Amino acid sequence: MTVSSLLKKTAFALAAMLALGVQAQQQGVSKDEIVIGTIQDLSGPLAGFGKQARSGMQLAVAELNEQGGINGRKLKLLVEDDGYDPKKSVLAAQKLVNQDKIFIMAGHIGTAQNLAAMPVQFEKNVVNFFPITAAREMYEPLDRLKYSFAATYFDQMRITLPSLIKEKGVKKVCTMYQDDDFGLEVFRGAEAGLKAMNMEFTEKTTYKRGATDFSSQISKLQASGCDMVVLGTIIRETIGAIGTARKLGFNPIFVGSSAAYTDLIHKIGGKAMDGFYATMTVQNPYLDEASQPIRFWANKYKTMFNEDPTVFSVYGYIIINSFAAAAAKSGKNLTTDTFIKAMDSMVLEPDMFGGAKATFSATKRLGSDASRLSQLQDGKWKVVSGYVSASSVK
């Protein structure tokens, strides 16, 4: 063997070793597995949402693994419960990132919860992928490790209120919102929408996260004579607020964000919830949906989990499949850097669930800023407006 050929073989072997070394250093990616982490509320006030999102993720993972995984690697989903408590979110993130060595955090639910967990992730170069919250902080300020998929609560309310106020001839608008980052986003968006119409809130009231009695807040709004109430609420607070109002004979137009767009509102709240408006980005997958693909998917979900799917099931399912698309595009050498490079040129076309087209770039980390309005009619969500992009409304 000549010296020249020996040097070439040595160089080739060294390059191969370095490549393997780089791969070995990539947390959460092995020769045959990709580890995904998610933090859900499985025991707190949003447990209904958290369990549904987890199930949607599990269905997507099962389907992808049945198809051979991503570039020869199977997906492993690890789920932690934070009970919708930001302090527990930090502990859950520390376990997933430092102990379980996840590659990516996907679909973590809750605004305050994500804000608490992200520093733990970012310290270890772990991407925060498509959190289940529509807060602006999920993509602002710009960070290479942030990707968000849902039109913000701020823009949802800013866009929706003016047209609904005009349509219904509303004169006095009030608000009740959760006293935290989530509630403030809904409040500020609604405030901006009113300002565009030279209006302001007639009355404002808040409640602490986890509250169950809203009689004082609703009485305050009733006394002010509101004919529309903007709710910065989620599940039981939406039901509690509207239910209390009905009992008091107070029947304004109630409108909330996508955080309250769930079948649980009418399943738990009953007939009293009819008439409630909520913004949304994908439709609830009813088992008798007219769309055959959604009907097929919904029945498959029910067979697997013995319960009807919901919009949060869809969120979980979409999040995992969106991750899979970008991971596949990243190629065999899946690293945080190759994943980010793939995501920064991703285009996600509208799917069977009716979501808007989503695009990403190095400077655009929110997939879509479009939302539309639905209303509860006879116990079912009915779409009552088309998509409106926030960027089209100044």
VOPAGU-2260 file (C-alpha; in pm, 1 decimal, decimal comma):
REM VOPAGU-2260
SITE   aa  ch    i         X         Y         Z
SITE  MET   A    0       0,0       0,0       0,0
SITE  THR   A    1     139,4     337,3     -98,0
SITE  VAL   A    2     174,8     622,0     145,1
SITE  SER   A    3     -76,8     819,0     -60,5
SITE  SER   A    4    -345,6     549,9     -44,3
SITE  LEU   A    5    -280,0     497,7     326,8
SITE  LEU   A    6    -330,2     866,9     391,9
SITE  LYS   A    7    -655,5     864,5     193,3
SITE  LYS   A    8    -789,9     566,7     389,2
SITE  THR   A    9    -685,9     725,4     716,6
SITE  ALA   A   10    -855,5    1052,1     622,6
SITE  PHE   A   11   -1173,8     868,1     521,0
SITE  ALA   A   12   -1179,8     672,5     846,6
SITE  LEU   A   13   -1123,9     990,0    1047,8
SITE  ALA   A   14   -1407,2    1167,5     864,5
SITE  ALA   A   15   -1638,3     873,9     934,1
SITE  MET   A   16   -1543,9     874,1    1302,4
SITE  LEU   A   17   -1603,2    1248,0    1325,4
SITE  ALA   A   18   -1943,3    1209,9    1160,9
SITE  LEU   A   19   -2037,4     939,0    1407,3
SITE  GLY   A   20   -1907,0    1153,6    1688,3
SITE  VAL   A   21   -2126,0    1444,3    1586,4
SITE  GLN   A   22   -2428,1    1213,7    1570,5
SITE  ALA   A   23   -2346,9    1061,8    1909,6
SITE  GLN   A   24   -2336,9    1408,8    2060,7
SITE  GLN   A   25   -2686,6    1494,4    1934,7
SITE  GLN   A   26   -2918,8    1458,0    2229,5
SITE  GLY   A   27   -3232,1    1250,8    2169,0
SITE  VAL   A   28   -3125,7    1094,9    1838,9
SITE  SER   A   29   -2977,9     746,5    1812,8
SITE  LYS   A   30   -2926,8     509,3    1523,0
SITE  ASP   A   31   -3284,9     384,2    1543,7
SITE  GLU   A   32   -3479,6     629,6    1762,3
SITE  ILE   A   33   -3585,2     993,8    1801,9
SITE  VAL   A   34   -3700,5    1097,1    2149,1
SITE  ILE   A   35   -3979,1    1356,6    2165,3
SITE  GLY   A   36   -4087,0    1516,0    2490,9
SITE  THR   A   37   -4412,5    1686,5    2576,8
SITE  ILE   A   38   -4552,3    1844,5    2893,7
SITE  GLN   A   39   -4929,2    1831,2    2937,7
SITE  ASP   A   40   -5178,0    1906,9    3210,2
SITE  LEU   A   41   -5302,0    1559,8    3303,3
SITE  SER   A   42   -5421,4    1637,6    3656,6
SITE  GLY   A   43   -5508,9    2008,3    3677,7
SITE  PRO   A   44   -5773,4    2245,9    3539,2
SITE  LEU   A   45   -5677,7    2173,7    3175,8
SITE  ALA   A   46   -5653,0    1796,1    3214,0
SITE  GLY   A   47   -5929,2    1756,2    2955,7
SITE  PHE   A   48   -5715,3    1935,8    2698,5
SITE  GLY   A   49   -5389,8    1773,4    2804,3
SITE  LYS   A   50   -5516,1    1417,1    2780,9
SITE  GLN   A   51   -5668,4    1483,3    2439,1
SITE  ALA   A   52   -5348,7    1639,9    2305,2
SITE  ARG   A   53   -5148,1    1344,7    2438,1
SITE  SER   A   54   -5381,3    1098,1    2266,5
SITE  GLY   A   55   -5355,7    1284,4    1935,6
SITE  MET   A   56   -4976,6    1270,1    1962,8
SITE  GLN   A   57   -4981,8     900,2    2048,8
SITE  LEU   A   58   -5198,1     822,4    1745,2
SITE  ALA   A   59   -4962,0    1011,4    1514,0
SITE  VAL   A   60   -4655,7     839,0    1663,8
SITE  ALA   A   61   -4819,0     497,6    1624,7
SITE  GLU   A   62   -4904,4     565,6    1259,9
SITE  LEU   A   63   -4557,2     697,1    1176,8
SITE  ASN   A   64   -4386,4     404,1    1346,9
SITE  GLU   A   65   -4610,0     159,0    1161,2
SITE  GLN   A   66   -4486,9     321,6     840,9
SITE  GLY   A   67   -4122,7     270,7     938,8
SITE  GLY   A   68   -4058,2     590,1    1131,1
SITE  ILE   A   69   -3849,7     880,0     999,6
SITE  ASN   A   70   -3547,4     795,4     787,2
SITE  GLY   A   71   -3528,6     456,0     956,1
SITE  ARG   A   72   -3574,5     586,9    1311,1
SITE  LYS   A   73   -3880,5     514,3    1525,2
SITE  LEU   A   74   -4035,0     787,1    1737,6
SITE  LYS   A   75   -4046,7     762,6    2116,6
SITE  LEU   A   76   -4288,9     998,2    2293,6
SITE  LEU   A   77   -4227,7    1084,6    2659,3
SITE  VAL   A   78   -4507,7    1265,8    2845,6
SITE  GLU   A   79   -4482,2    1459,6    3171,2
SITE  ASP   A   80   -4767,3    1609,2    3376,4
SITE  ASP   A   81   -4730,4    1961,8    3513,9
SITE  GLY   A   82   -5086,2    2002,8    3644,0
SITE  TYR   A   83   -5093,6    2343,1    3467,2
SITE  ASP   A   84   -4850,7    2475,1    3729,0
SITE  PRO   A   85   -4550,9    2670,6    3591,1
SITE  LYS   A   86   -4332,8    2557,3    3882,4
SITE  LYS   A   87   -4403,5    2194,8    3794,3
SITE  SER   A   88   -4339,4    2278,7    3428,7
SITE  VAL   A   89   -3981,2    2366,0    3518,4
SITE  LEU   A   90   -3934,7    2034,1    3698,7
SITE  ALA   A   91   -4091,2    1842,8    3410,2
SITE  ALA   A   92   -3867,2    2020,4    3159,6
SITE  GLN   A   93   -3559,4    1948,2    3369,0
SITE  LYS   A   94   -3645,1    1577,0    3374,3
SITE  LEU   A   95   -3717,5    1553,7    3001,7
SITE  VAL   A   96   -3419,4    1762,3    2893,5
SITE  ASN   A   97   -3151,1    1658,4    3140,6
SITE  GLN   A   98   -3250,4    1305,6    3240,4
SITE  ASP   A   99   -3449,7    1166,9    2946,9
SITE  LYS   A  100   -3235,8    1355,7    2693,3
SITE  ILE   A  101   -3518,8    1450,0    2454,3
SITE  PHE   A  102   -3439,6    1581,5    2107,5
SITE  ILE   A  103   -3731,4    1822,5    2095,6
SITE  MET   A  104   -4012,3    1959,0    2314,7
SITE  ALA   A  105   -4338,2    1935,6    2121,9
SITE  GLY   A  106   -4684,4    2068,3    2200,4
SITE  HIS   A  107   -4625,0    2181,0    2559,8
SITE  ILE   A  108   -4959,9    2320,6    2676,0
SITE  GLY   A  109   -5004,7    2657,3    2845,3
SITE  THR   A  110   -4858,5    3007,4    2811,3
SITE  ALA   A  111   -4710,1    3059,7    3158,1
SITE  GLN   A  112   -4600,1    2696,2    3156,4
SITE  ASN   A  113   -4401,3    2732,6    2833,6
SITE  LEU   A  114   -4242,9    3056,1    2950,1
SITE  ALA   A  115   -4126,2    2878,4    3264,7
SITE  ALA   A  116   -3987,3    2573,4    3082,4
SITE  MET   A  117   -3820,4    2731,8    2779,3
SITE  PRO   A  118   -3504,6    2852,7    2959,8
SITE  VAL   A  119   -3436,3    2492,9    3070,9
SITE  GLN   A  120   -3471,6    2371,6    2711,9
SITE  PHE   A  121   -3274,9    2649,0    2548,4
SITE  GLU   A  122   -2978,0    2594,7    2778,7
SITE  LYS   A  123   -2946,6    2247,8    2621,0
SITE  ASN   A  124   -3027,2    2356,2    2262,6
SITE  VAL   A  125   -3372,1    2188,1    2264,4
SITE  VAL   A  126   -3627,2    2337,8    2024,6
SITE  ASN   A  127   -3967,7    2444,6    2160,1
SITE  PHE   A  128   -4187,5    2312,8    1880,3
SITE  PHE   A  129   -4550,6    2415,4    1825,2
SITE  PRO   A  130   -4656,5    2478,6    2187,8
SITE  ILE   A  131   -5030,2    2450,7    2247,5
SITE  THR   A  132   -5081,4    2814,7    2327,7
SITE  ALA   A  133   -5136,4    3111,4    2100,5
SITE  ALA   A  134   -4931,9    3362,1    2298,3
SITE  ARG   A  135   -4697,1    3593,2    2107,5
SITE  GLU   A  136   -4408,0    3492,7    2334,3
SITE  MET   A  137   -4405,8    3152,1    2164,3
SITE  TYR   A  138   -4232,2    3311,9    1865,8
SITE  GLU   A  139   -4133,3    3657,5    1993,5
SITE  PRO   A  140   -3870,4    3774,0    2047,5
SITE  LEU   A  141   -3715,0    3584,5    1756,6
SITE  ASP   A  142   -3515,5    3283,8    1874,1
SITE  ARG   A  143   -3371,0    3001,7    1665,0
SITE  LEU   A  144   -3527,2    2748,4    1904,2
SITE  LYS   A  145   -3887,7    2876,9    1881,4
SITE  TYR   A  146   -4157,6    2761,6    1636,6
SITE  SER   A  147   -4529,3    2835,8    1676,4
SITE  PHE   A  148   -4829,4    2727,2    1470,5
SITE  ALA   A  149   -5136,7    2912,8    1596,0
SITE  ALA   A  150   -5258,5    3265,5    1529,7
SITE  THR   A  151   -5205,6    3455,7    1852,0
SITE  TYR   A  152   -5477,6    3519,5    2107,3
SITE  PHE   A  153   -5395,5    3887,4    2064,1
SITE  ASP   A  154   -5461,5    3884,6    1689,2
SITE  GLN   A  155   -5759,3    3650,8    1716,3
SITE  MET   A  156   -5942,2    3899,0    1935,6
SITE  ARG   A  157   -5811,9    4210,6    1759,7
SITE  ILE   A  158   -5947,0    4086,5    1426,4
SITE  THR   A  159   -6270,1    3923,6    1544,9
SITE  LEU   A  160   -6423,4    4185,6    1772,8
SITE  PRO   A  161   -6476,1    4479,7    1532,1
SITE  SER   A  162   -6670,0    4277,9    1274,2
SITE  LEU   A  163   -6880,0    4099,9    1538,7
SITE  ILE   A  164   -6956,2    4426,5    1719,7
SITE  LYS   A  165   -7071,9    4586,4    1393,7
SITE  GLU   A  166   -7278,1    4281,6    1295,2
SITE  LYS   A  167   -7457,7    4264,6    1630,9
SITE  GLY   A  168   -7486,9    4638,4    1693,3
SITE  VAL   A  169   -7304,5    4611,3    2026,7
SITE  LYS   A  170   -7280,2    4927,8    2236,8
SITE  LYS   A  171   -7110,5    4817,4    2558,8
SITE  VAL   A  172   -6827,8    4564,5    2573,0
SITE  CYS   A  173   -6693,9    4417,1    2895,9
SITE  THR   A  174   -6434,5    4152,2    2974,5
SITE  MET   A  175   -6349,6    3884,9    3229,7
SITE  TYR   A  176   -6008,8    3725,7    3196,5
SITE  GLN   A  177   -5763,5    3499,4    3374,5
SITE  ASP   A  178   -5506,1    3696,8    3571,3
SITE  ASP   A  179   -5196,2    3560,0    3397,4
SITE  ASP   A  180   -5003,2    3574,2    3069,6
SITE  PHE   A  181   -5279,0    3393,5    2879,1
SITE  GLY   A  182   -5562,1    3612,9    3003,4
SITE  LEU   A  183   -5365,4    3930,2    2942,0
SITE  GLU   A  184   -5306,8    3831,4    2577,4
SITE  VAL   A  185   -5682,1    3792,5    2520,5
SITE  PHE   A  186   -5753,3    4118,8    2703,4
SITE  ARG   A  187   -5489,7    4318,9    2513,1
SITE  GLY   A  188   -5603,9    4184,1    2177,1
SITE  ALA   A  189   -5965,3    4274,3    2252,5
SITE  GLU   A  190   -5855,0    4616,9    2377,1
SITE  ALA   A  191   -5670,3    4676,3    2048,1
SITE  GLY   A  192   -5977,5    4570,9    1849,6
SITE  LEU   A  193   -6195,7    4814,3    2044,1
SITE  LYS   A  194   -5942,8    5093,8    2002,0
SITE  ALA   A  195   -5963,0    5049,9    1623,1
SITE  MET   A  196   -6335,1    5131,5    1657,9
SITE  ASN   A  197   -6278,3    5422,9    1897,4
SITE  MET   A  198   -6430,1    5215,4    2178,5
SITE  GLU   A  199   -6305,5    5095,4    2513,6
SITE  PHE   A  200   -6420,0    4842,7    2770,9
SITE  THR   A  201   -6717,6    4950,4    2979,5
SITE  GLU   A  202   -6608,9    4720,1    3262,3
SITE  LYS   A  203   -6318,1    4484,0    3334,8
SITE  THR   A  204   -6277,1    4204,9    3587,3
SITE  THR   A  205   -6028,3    3922,5    3645,0
SITE  TYR   A  206   -6001,1    3591,0    3830,2
SITE  LYS   A  207   -5711,8    3382,8    3960,7
SITE  ARG   A  208   -5608,3    3068,1    3774,9
SITE  GLY   A  209   -5796,6    2771,9    3922,1
SITE  ALA   A  210   -6094,6    2976,4    4048,2
SITE  THR   A  211   -6436,5    2808,6    4047,2
SITE  ASP   A  212   -6674,1    3080,8    4167,9
SITE  PHE   A  213   -6741,5    3370,9    3930,2
SITE  SER   A  214   -7055,9    3517,9    4085,2
SITE  SER   A  215   -6893,2    3845,6    4193,5
SITE  GLN   A  216   -6728,7    3900,9    3854,7
SITE  ILE   A  217   -7047,1    3827,9    3659,0
SITE  SER   A  218   -7257,8    4046,8    3889,6
SITE  LYS   A  219   -7013,8    4331,1    3830,6
SITE  LEU   A  220   -7044,2    4294,0    3453,0
SITE  GLN   A  221   -7421,8    4265,5    3471,6
SITE  ALA   A  222   -7444,6    4586,2    3672,4
SITE  SER   A  223   -7253,5    4772,6    3401,1
SITE  GLY   A  224   -7513,5    4682,0    3137,0
SITE  CYS   A  225   -7277,1    4505,6    2894,5
SITE  ASP   A  226   -7426,0    4356,5    2580,0
SITE  MET   A  227   -7101,9    4174,1    2491,2
SITE  VAL   A  228   -6851,1    4002,4    2721,7
SITE  VAL   A  229   -6503,8    3899,8    2603,3
SITE  LEU   A  230   -6387,2    3596,2    2796,5
SITE  GLY   A  231   -6016,9    3531,1    2853,9
SITE  THR   A  232   -6113,6    3189,8    2990,3
SITE  ILE   A  233   -6048,8    2824,5    2914,0
SITE  ILE   A  234   -6274,3    2526,6    3002,8
SITE  ARG   A  235   -6440,3    2537,5    3342,0
SITE  GLU   A  236   -6407,3    2916,3    3370,1
SITE  THR   A  237   -6595,9    2960,6    3043,4
SITE  ILE   A  238   -6866,6    2722,0    3159,5
SITE  GLY   A  239   -6875,6    2878,4    3506,3
SITE  ALA   A  240   -6898,8    3234,5    3376,6
SITE  ILE   A  241   -7171,1    3169,0    3119,2
SITE  GLY   A  242   -7363,5    2935,6    3349,2
SITE  THR   A  243   -7360,1    3193,7    3628,2
SITE  ALA   A  244   -7475,4    3466,4    3389,0
SITE  ARG   A  245   -7768,9    3255,3    3266,8
SITE  LYS   A  246   -7880,8    3192,3    3625,5
SITE  LEU   A  247   -7871,5    3566,2    3693,4
SITE  GLY   A  248   -8074,2    3639,9    3379,8
SITE  PHE   A  249   -7774,2    3810,0    3222,7
SITE  ASN   A  250   -7755,2    3716,9    2853,8
SITE  PRO   A  251   -7497,4    3922,1    2663,4
SITE  ILE   A  252   -7304,8    3794,9    2361,4
SITE  PHE   A  253   -7013,9    3589,9    2495,3
SITE  VAL   A  254   -6700,5    3556,8    2283,4
SITE  GLY   A  255   -6373,9    3382,3    2364,8
SITE  SER   A  256   -6046,2    3277,1    2208,4
SITE  SER   A  257   -5936,8    2944,2    2061,5
SITE  ALA   A  258   -5846,7    2836,5    2415,7
SITE  ALA   A  259   -6221,9    2793,6    2473,2
SITE  TYR   A  260   -6291,1    2629,6    2138,7
SITE  THR   A  261   -6353,3    2276,0    2262,2
SITE  ASP   A  262   -6636,2    2024,2    2266,8
SITE  LEU   A  263   -6600,4    2012,6    2646,4
SITE  ILE   A  264   -6776,2    2348,9    2671,5
SITE  HIS   A  265   -7109,2    2213,3    2552,2
SITE  LYS   A  266   -7057,8    1856,4    2676,6
SITE  ILE   A  267   -7012,1    1978,9    3033,7
SITE  GLY   A  268   -7201,7    2308,6    3022,3
SITE  GLY   A  269   -7504,0    2184,6    2831,7
SITE  LYS   A  270   -7767,7    2393,9    2656,2
SITE  ALA   A  271   -7671,2    2709,7    2843,7
SITE  MET   A  272   -7354,3    2729,8    2632,7
SITE  ASP   A  273   -7543,5    2768,8    2303,3
SITE  GLY   A  274   -7471,9    3102,4    2137,2
SITE  PHE   A  275   -7114,0    3127,1    2266,5
SITE  TYR   A  276   -6861,5    3244,1    2004,5
SITE  ALA   A  277   -6496,8    3140,2    1993,2
SITE  THR   A  278   -6212,8    3196,2    1751,4
SITE  MET   A  279   -6047,7    2887,0    1602,6
SITE  THR   A  280   -5782,9    2763,2    1359,0
SITE  VAL   A  281   -5890,2    2400,8    1294,2
SITE  GLN   A  282   -6235,7    2248,4    1323,7
SITE  ASN   A  283   -6356,2    2001,2    1585,0
SITE  PRO   A  284   -6351,4    1645,6    1435,6
SITE  TYR   A  285   -6704,6    1520,8    1497,2
SITE  LEU   A  286   -6769,6    1149,8    1435,2
SITE  ASP   A  287   -7056,4    1237,0    1199,0
SITE  GLU   A  288   -6860,0    1507,6    1018,6
SITE  ALA   A  289   -6959,4    1548,0     654,6
SITE  SER   A  290   -6595,4    1516,9     548,0
SITE  GLN   A  291   -6520,2    1146,7     491,5
SITE  PRO   A  292   -6145,5    1175,1     576,4
SITE  ILE   A  293   -6221,8    1344,3     909,4
SITE  ARG   A  294   -6495,4    1090,9     982,9
SITE  PHE   A  295   -6252,6     804,0     913,9
SITE  TRP   A  296   -5983,3     959,9    1132,0
SITE  ALA   A  297   -6227,7    1035,9    1416,1
SITE  ASN   A  298   -6353,2     678,6    1423,8
SITE  LYS   A  299   -5997,9     543,9    1418,1
SITE  TYR   A  300   -5916,8     767,3    1715,1
SITE  LYS   A  301   -6225,1     651,0    1905,0
SITE  THR   A  302   -6135,2     286,9    1841,2
SITE  MET   A  303   -5787,2     346,1    1984,9
SITE  PHE   A  304   -5881,8     555,6    2289,2
SITE  ASN   A  305   -6249,8     471,8    2346,6
SITE  GLU   A  306   -6352,8     837,5    2339,6
SITE  ASP   A  307   -6445,3    1096,8    2080,0
SITE  PRO   A  308   -6159,5    1309,0    1946,5
SITE  THR   A  309   -6157,4    1685,1    1997,0
SITE  VAL   A  310   -5979,6    1983,0    1850,2
SITE  PHE   A  311   -5700,2    1927,5    2103,2
SITE  SER   A  312   -5663,4    1572,8    1974,9
SITE  VAL   A  313   -5616,4    1729,6    1632,7
SITE  TYR   A  314   -5356,1    1972,2    1768,4
SITE  GLY   A  315   -5152,8    1683,8    1908,8
SITE  TYR   A  316   -5182,6    1486,8    1585,6
SITE  ILE   A  317   -5085,0    1781,4    1364,4
SITE  ILE   A  318   -4790,2    1876,4    1585,3
SITE  ILE   A  319   -4629,0    1532,3    1561,3
SITE  ASN   A  320   -4688,9    1503,7    1187,6
SITE  SER   A  321   -4547,5    1851,2    1128,1
SITE  PHE   A  322   -4239,5    1757,8    1327,2
SITE  ALA   A  323   -4208,3    1436,0    1127,4
SITE  ALA   A  324   -4221,6    1626,3     798,2
SITE  ALA   A  325   -3936,5    1855,7     901,9
SITE  ALA   A  326   -3733,5    1572,8    1056,9
SITE  ALA   A  327   -3767,7    1371,4     735,5
SITE  LYS   A  328   -3656,1    1673,6     535,1
SITE  SER   A  329   -3351,9    1704,1     763,7
SITE  GLY   A  330   -3217,1    1374,4     628,4
SITE  LYS   A  331   -3030,5    1095,9     804,5
SITE  ASN   A  332   -2805,4    1335,7     994,0
SITE  LEU   A  333   -3078,0    1472,2    1222,1
SITE  THR   A  334   -2942,4    1739,1    1454,0
SITE  THR   A  335   -3086,5    2055,5    1601,4
SITE  ASP   A  336   -2908,2    2253,6    1329,4
SITE  THR   A  337   -3029,7    2037,2    1038,5
SITE  PHE   A  338   -3382,4    2039,0    1181,2
SITE  ILE   A  339   -3384,7    2418,9    1205,7
SITE  LYS   A  340   -3250,9    2446,1     850,4
SITE  ALA   A  341   -3533,3    2220,6     727,6
SITE  MET   A  342   -3800,7    2407,1     926,4
SITE  ASP   A  343   -3686,4    2742,6     796,7
SITE  SER   A  344   -3803,0    2648,7     447,9
SITE  MET   A  345   -4109,6    2443,2     543,1
SITE  VAL   A  346   -4448,7    2495,4     382,8
SITE  LEU   A  347   -4737,3    2308,6     548,0
SITE  GLU   A  348   -5037,1    2296,4     317,4
SITE  PRO   A  349   -5396,0    2300,0     453,0
SITE  ASP   A  350   -5493,4    1955,7     578,4
SITE  MET   A  351   -5823,5    1771,4     614,9
SITE  PHE   A  352   -5891,0    1951,9     944,1
SITE  GLY   A  353   -5925,2    2288,1     771,7
SITE  GLY   A  354   -5618,5    2462,8     901,4
SITE  ALA   A  355   -5468,4    2755,5     711,0
SITE  LYS   A  356   -5147,8    2720,4     507,5
SITE  ALA   A  357   -4836,0    2762,5     723,6
SITE  THR   A  358   -4493,3    2885,0     614,6
SITE  PHE   A  359   -4169,2    2933,3     805,1
SITE  SER   A  360   -3834,4    3104,2     755,5
SITE  ALA   A  361   -3532,4    3211,6     957,8
SITE  THR   A  362   -3719,3    3531,8    1043,8
SITE  LYS   A  363   -4078,0    3398,7    1044,7
SITE  ARG   A  364   -4144,8    3152,1    1324,9
SITE  LEU   A  365   -4525,2    3174,2    1334,0
SITE  GLY   A  366   -4668,5    2942,8    1070,6
SITE  SER   A  367   -4998,0    3127,7    1016,6
SITE  ASP   A  368   -5162,7    3435,7    1165,2
SITE  ALA   A  369   -5509,0    3351,4    1027,0
SITE  SER   A  370   -5812,6    3259,0    1235,9
SITE  ARG   A  371   -6190,2    3236,0    1196,0
SITE  LEU   A  372   -6499,9    3239,7    1414,5
SITE  SER   A  373   -6728,7    2957,7    1526,8
SITE  GLN   A  374   -7043,8    2952,6    1736,8
SITE  LEU   A  375   -7206,0    2685,7    1950,6
SITE  GLN   A  376   -7541,0    2603,9    1791,2
SITE  ASP   A  377   -7751,6    2317,5    1927,0
SITE  GLY   A  378   -7450,2    2169,0    2103,4
SITE  LYS   A  379   -7211,3    2176,7    1806,8
SITE  TRP   A  380   -6951,4    2418,4    1680,7
SITE  LYS   A  381   -7051,2    2579,9    1351,2
SITE  VAL   A  382   -6804,5    2787,2    1147,1
SITE  VAL   A  383   -6957,3    3133,6    1098,9
SITE  SER   A  384   -6677,4    3323,7     923,9
SITE  GLY   A  385   -6392,1    3269,7     682,2
SITE  TYR   A  386   -6023,6    3290,7     768,6
SITE  VAL   A  387   -5882,5    3638,2     819,3
SITE  SER   A  388   -5508,4    3695,9     830,5
SITE  ALA   A  389   -5383,5    3932,8    1098,7
SITE  SER   A  390   -5135,4    4084,2     854,8
SITE  SER   A  391   -5426,6    4189,5     631,6
SITE  VAL   A  392   -5591,8    4389,4     909,3
SITE  LYS   A  393   -5398,9    4696,1    1019,0
